[in-house]
Amino acid sequence: MKNLKQTLSFMLICVLTVSLCSCASQGAAAHEHAFSVSAAKQVFFAPANLQYCPKTATWRFAENAYDTVGTDNELASAEYEGWLDLFCWGANGLSGIEPYSTVYDNLLYGNGHNSIADTKWDFSRAYNAQSGESWRMFTHDEIHYMLMFRENAEKLFGYGTIDGIRGLFILPDDWNCPDGIRFTPSVEAGFENQYDWYYSIGDKENYTYNIFTKDDWALIEQAGGVFLPAVGMRSEKVCEHTGISGHYWTSSNYGEEFANCLCLFEHDLFLEGNFDRSYALSVRLIRDAE
């Protein structure tokens, strides 16, 4: 009887552990809010940026939306035991190019003149293979629509900080500002639409409004807000613009040597930016709303 009780207790612990791990890996489950990326499609955001540990070959989402690795990305190597959050385009391990690659050769990355969506180069393929989930990458058209053309698009994003960490806030279609929070869309701070493909604030400074604490962020996140931190980029073994600008890969190619990305700078937000594929940039995954 004693052995039976011990066995049942062990089984219960295992079930609870699996359940908790599943909830943690799914990330955003408790407070999901949808974002329109076309007239007929909505998506959910992953809760934080994609990270990778070379030593254990493990993918994960960062513990918090505002977490960044910073200049530790310069330590990228096969034996590095910490986490990385900047990756060359399509360098996901499954592609034959490891996530810690520092080789500067644009033709080495991606699928030639093609998108990497749902191919061996897609970052979501690597993450989903470990998690059993169904995330995917943005396309540049989806980024463009969400931040420029969805209903009330200009009122649903804004630069700001969380405990001094700079980044871009993006709000869901059903945004309802929590009590005690004052959110200022960037267009109300001076951002202007430039030819329907980027926003500019001229010589003014972004990151001077929407100054939030981590407690404030908890309320915004619960209401469906997303935060893309300004992680910067890595060129070979050197990090640049850390904590100042942010660059997020899409699955869309731009010619044979470049790829499209969302670029947030101090004065401008480029919805259809493009960078050398050899630059290591951030990745934030999404999944289709059902």
C-alpha positions as CSV (number, residue, x, y, z in Angstrom):
1,M,0.0,0.0,0.0
2,K,2.8,2.3,0.9
3,N,4.5,1.7,-2.5
4,L,1.2,2.4,-4.3
5,K,0.8,5.7,-2.5
6,Q,4.4,6.6,-3.4
7,T,3.8,5.7,-7.0
8,L,0.6,7.7,-7.2
9,S,2.3,10.7,-5.6
10,F,5.2,10.5,-8.1
11,M,2.7,10.3,-11.0
12,L,0.8,13.3,-9.7
13,I,4.0,15.3,-9.4
14,C,5.0,14.3,-13.0
15,V,1.6,15.4,-14.4
16,L,1.8,18.7,-12.6
17,T,5.3,19.3,-13.7
18,V,4.5,18.6,-17.4
19,S,1.4,20.8,-17.1
20,L,3.4,23.7,-15.6
21,C,6.2,23.3,-18.2
22,S,3.6,23.3,-21.0
23,C,2.1,26.5,-19.7
24,A,5.5,28.2,-19.3
25,S,6.6,27.2,-22.9
26,Q,3.3,28.5,-24.4
27,G,4.1,31.8,-22.8
28,A,1.4,34.2,-23.5
29,A,-1.5,31.8,-22.8
30,A,-3.2,33.6,-19.9
31,H,-3.9,37.0,-21.5
32,E,-3.8,36.5,-25.3
33,H,-4.9,39.5,-27.4
34,A,-4.9,39.5,-31.2
35,F,-3.1,41.8,-33.6
36,S,-4.4,42.2,-37.2
37,V,-1.7,41.6,-39.8
38,S,-4.0,41.7,-42.8
39,A,-7.7,42.4,-43.5
40,A,-8.5,38.8,-42.9
41,K,-5.8,37.5,-40.4
42,Q,-4.9,38.1,-36.8
43,V,-2.0,36.7,-34.8
44,F,-0.7,36.3,-31.2
45,F,2.8,37.4,-30.2
46,A,5.3,35.2,-28.4
47,P,5.8,36.7,-24.9
48,A,9.5,37.6,-25.4
49,N,12.4,37.4,-27.9
50,L,13.9,34.1,-29.0
51,Q,17.1,33.0,-27.2
52,Y,19.5,30.2,-27.8
53,C,22.1,28.4,-25.6
54,P,24.9,27.0,-27.8
55,K,26.3,24.6,-25.1
56,T,23.0,22.8,-24.6
57,A,21.6,23.5,-28.1
58,T,18.4,24.8,-26.4
59,W,15.9,27.4,-27.7
60,R,13.6,29.4,-25.4
61,F,11.7,32.7,-25.1
62,A,13.4,35.2,-22.8
63,E,11.9,35.1,-19.2
64,N,10.6,38.7,-19.6
65,A,9.7,40.8,-22.7
66,Y,12.2,43.4,-21.7
67,D,15.1,40.9,-21.2
68,T,18.1,41.3,-23.5
69,V,21.5,39.6,-23.6
70,G,23.3,42.8,-24.7
71,T,27.0,42.7,-25.5
72,D,27.3,39.1,-24.2
73,N,26.2,38.3,-27.8
74,E,29.9,38.9,-28.6
75,L,30.7,35.7,-26.8
76,A,28.9,33.6,-29.4
77,S,30.6,30.2,-29.9
78,A,29.9,26.5,-29.8
79,E,31.0,26.2,-26.2
80,Y,29.2,29.3,-24.8
81,E,27.0,28.4,-21.9
82,G,25.0,31.6,-21.7
83,W,22.1,32.8,-23.9
84,L,22.2,34.6,-27.2
85,D,19.4,36.7,-28.7
86,L,20.9,38.0,-31.9
87,F,21.1,35.7,-35.0
88,C,22.1,35.9,-38.7
89,W,19.1,35.4,-41.0
90,G,18.1,31.8,-41.1
91,A,21.0,30.6,-38.8
92,N,18.8,28.2,-36.8
93,G,20.9,25.0,-36.7
94,L,18.5,23.0,-38.9
95,S,19.7,25.0,-41.9
96,G,23.2,23.7,-41.4
97,I,24.3,27.2,-40.1
98,E,24.5,27.3,-36.3
99,P,22.7,30.1,-34.3
100,Y,26.1,31.2,-33.0
101,S,27.5,31.8,-36.5
102,T,29.7,34.9,-36.8
103,V,30.7,34.4,-40.4
104,Y,30.2,37.5,-42.6
105,D,29.0,36.1,-46.0
106,N,25.5,37.1,-47.1
107,L,25.2,34.3,-49.6
108,L,25.7,31.8,-46.8
109,Y,22.4,32.6,-45.2
110,G,18.8,32.0,-46.3
111,N,17.3,30.6,-49.4
112,G,18.6,32.6,-52.2
113,H,15.9,34.9,-53.7
114,N,13.2,33.2,-51.7
115,S,11.4,33.7,-48.4
116,I,12.5,31.4,-45.6
117,A,8.9,31.0,-44.2
118,D,8.2,27.3,-43.4
119,T,11.6,26.2,-44.7
120,K,14.6,24.7,-43.0
121,W,15.9,28.3,-42.5
122,D,12.8,29.4,-40.5
123,F,13.6,30.2,-36.9
124,S,10.2,28.9,-35.8
125,R,11.0,25.5,-37.3
126,A,13.9,25.1,-34.8
127,Y,11.9,26.4,-31.8
128,N,8.8,24.4,-32.6
129,A,10.9,21.2,-33.0
130,Q,11.8,21.5,-29.3
131,S,8.6,22.9,-27.9
132,G,6.0,21.0,-30.0
133,E,4.2,24.3,-30.6
134,S,3.1,26.2,-33.7
135,W,4.9,29.6,-33.8
136,R,6.1,31.2,-37.0
137,M,7.9,34.3,-38.3
138,F,6.4,37.6,-39.4
139,T,6.4,38.5,-43.1
140,H,7.4,42.1,-44.0
141,D,3.8,42.7,-45.4
142,E,2.3,41.7,-42.0
143,I,4.6,44.1,-40.1
144,H,3.7,46.9,-42.5
145,Y,-0.1,46.2,-42.3
146,M,-0.1,46.0,-38.5
147,L,1.8,49.2,-37.9
148,M,0.4,51.3,-40.8
149,F,-2.9,50.0,-42.1
150,R,-4.9,48.1,-39.5
151,E,-7.8,50.1,-37.9
152,N,-6.4,52.8,-35.5
153,A,-2.8,51.6,-36.4
154,E,-1.2,54.9,-35.6
155,K,-2.7,54.9,-32.1
156,L,-1.5,51.3,-31.3
157,F,2.2,51.7,-31.0
158,G,4.7,53.9,-29.2
159,Y,8.3,54.1,-28.2
160,G,9.2,54.0,-24.5
161,T,11.1,52.4,-21.7
162,I,10.6,49.7,-19.0
163,D,12.9,50.5,-16.1
164,G,15.2,52.3,-18.5
165,I,15.2,49.6,-21.1
166,R,14.3,51.2,-24.5
167,G,12.0,49.6,-27.0
168,L,8.7,49.7,-29.0
169,F,5.3,49.0,-27.5
170,I,2.7,47.5,-29.8
171,L,-0.9,47.3,-28.7
172,P,-3.6,44.7,-29.6
173,D,-6.7,45.4,-31.7
174,D,-8.8,45.4,-28.6
175,W,-6.6,47.7,-26.5
176,N,-8.1,49.0,-23.4
177,C,-5.6,51.1,-21.4
178,P,-5.4,49.8,-17.8
179,D,-6.3,52.2,-14.9
180,G,-3.4,54.2,-13.7
181,I,-1.5,53.9,-17.0
182,R,-1.0,56.8,-19.4
183,F,0.1,55.6,-22.8
184,T,1.2,58.0,-25.5
185,P,1.1,56.8,-29.1
186,S,4.2,57.9,-31.0
187,V,2.1,59.9,-33.5
188,E,0.9,62.1,-30.6
189,A,4.6,62.7,-29.7
190,G,5.5,64.0,-33.2
191,F,5.9,60.9,-35.3
192,E,4.7,61.5,-38.9
193,N,3.8,59.0,-41.6
194,Q,6.4,59.1,-44.4
195,Y,5.1,57.8,-47.7
196,D,3.3,54.9,-46.0
197,W,6.4,52.9,-45.3
198,Y,8.1,54.5,-42.3
199,Y,7.5,57.0,-39.5
200,S,9.9,59.8,-38.5
201,I,10.0,62.2,-35.6
202,G,12.7,64.5,-37.2
203,D,15.3,65.8,-34.9
204,K,13.3,65.1,-31.7
205,E,14.2,62.2,-29.4
206,N,12.1,59.1,-29.0
207,Y,12.2,57.1,-25.7
208,T,11.3,60.3,-23.8
209,Y,7.7,59.4,-23.2
210,N,5.9,56.2,-22.0
211,I,8.4,55.8,-19.1
212,F,7.2,52.8,-17.3
213,T,8.2,50.6,-14.3
214,K,8.2,46.8,-14.4
215,D,5.0,47.0,-12.3
216,D,3.4,49.3,-15.0
217,W,4.5,46.8,-17.6
218,A,2.8,44.0,-15.8
219,L,-0.5,45.8,-16.2
220,I,0.2,46.7,-19.9
221,E,1.2,43.1,-20.7
222,Q,-2.0,41.7,-19.0
223,A,-4.0,44.0,-21.2
224,G,-2.3,42.5,-24.3
225,G,0.6,44.9,-24.9
226,V,3.8,43.7,-26.5
227,F,7.3,45.2,-26.0
228,L,10.1,44.8,-28.5
229,P,13.4,45.8,-26.7
230,A,16.1,47.7,-28.5
231,V,18.7,45.0,-28.5
232,G,20.9,46.4,-31.2
233,M,22.7,44.1,-33.6
234,R,25.9,42.1,-34.0
235,S,28.3,42.2,-36.9
236,E,30.6,39.2,-36.8
237,K,31.9,39.4,-33.2
238,V,31.0,43.0,-32.4
239,C,27.7,44.3,-31.0
240,E,26.5,47.7,-32.2
241,H,23.8,50.2,-31.1
242,T,23.1,48.1,-28.0
243,G,20.2,49.5,-26.1
244,I,19.6,52.3,-28.6
245,S,18.1,50.7,-31.7
246,G,16.2,47.4,-32.4
247,H,16.1,45.2,-35.5
248,Y,13.7,42.3,-35.9
249,W,14.0,39.8,-38.8
250,T,11.0,38.8,-40.9
251,S,10.9,35.7,-43.1
252,S,10.9,37.9,-46.2
253,N,14.0,38.2,-48.4
254,Y,15.2,41.3,-50.1
255,G,17.1,40.2,-53.1
256,E,19.7,37.5,-52.7
257,E,22.0,39.1,-50.0
258,F,19.6,41.0,-47.8
259,A,16.4,40.4,-45.8
260,N,13.6,42.5,-44.6
261,C,13.3,43.6,-40.9
262,L,11.5,46.0,-38.6
263,C,13.9,48.7,-37.6
264,L,13.4,51.0,-34.6
265,F,15.8,53.9,-34.4
266,E,15.9,56.9,-32.1
267,H,14.2,59.1,-34.7
268,D,12.7,56.7,-37.2
269,L,10.6,53.5,-37.4
270,F,11.2,51.6,-40.7
271,L,8.5,49.1,-41.5
272,E,10.3,47.7,-44.5
273,G,13.9,48.0,-43.5
274,N,16.5,45.6,-45.0
275,F,19.9,44.5,-43.7
276,D,22.8,42.2,-44.8
277,R,21.8,38.7,-43.9
278,S,25.2,38.4,-42.1
279,Y,24.1,40.8,-39.4
280,A,22.7,39.2,-36.3
281,L,19.4,40.6,-35.4
282,S,16.5,39.9,-33.0
283,V,13.7,37.4,-33.6
284,R,10.1,37.6,-32.2
285,L,7.8,34.8,-33.2
286,I,4.0,34.9,-33.7
287,R,1.3,32.3,-34.2
288,D,-2.0,32.5,-36.0
289,A,-5.1,33.3,-34.0
290,E,-7.7,30.5,-34.3
